[in-house]
């Protein structure tokens, strides 16, 4: 990132990974915070009765963690516009989920980017999806010329 409210991103750029310890507290707190009172997210015995080895994380907690990951990695100027995720392997207590992201698309003039996100735990892919973000300030793609702001530029491109 450059200073002065200018963010530089390029398609293919990888975001630094984030390791998240999947604790019983995280699972239960996430379920309660999102008002998901299904017993499989807080009662281990009920979860086992329903065929799960333990309680497991709900989709709303995963959605929040994906949003946190992207906005933390892209900085305070990034605003979530759309989060589209799909769950796979459950997140059980005692595991670690590692989130990784890759910039898949950049639209400098619109000030938006799309990030492909994958979250993996000890048994496989917990979450896959895309996050669309908009930026405050200027979004620039390195190597792509800036629009002209001279007298021959269209009026909407002049400074």
Secondary structure as GFF3:
##gff-version 3
##sequence-region A 1 159
A	DSSP	beta_strand	6	8	.	.	.	ID=ss1
A	DSSP	beta_strand	14	22	.	.	.	ID=ss2
A	DSSP	alpha_helix	24	33	.	.	.	ID=ss3
A	DSSP	three_ten_helix	39	41	.	.	.	ID=ss4
A	DSSP	alpha_helix	44	49	.	.	.	ID=ss5
A	DSSP	alpha_helix	59	74	.	.	.	ID=ss6
A	DSSP	beta_strand	78	87	.	.	.	ID=ss7
A	DSSP	beta_strand	95	107	.	.	.	ID=ss8
A	DSSP	beta_strand	112	121	.	.	.	ID=ss9
A	DSSP	beta_strand	124	135	.	.	.	ID=ss10
A	DSSP	beta_strand	138	140	.	.	.	ID=ss11
A	DSSP	three_ten_helix	155	157	.	.	.	ID=ss12
###
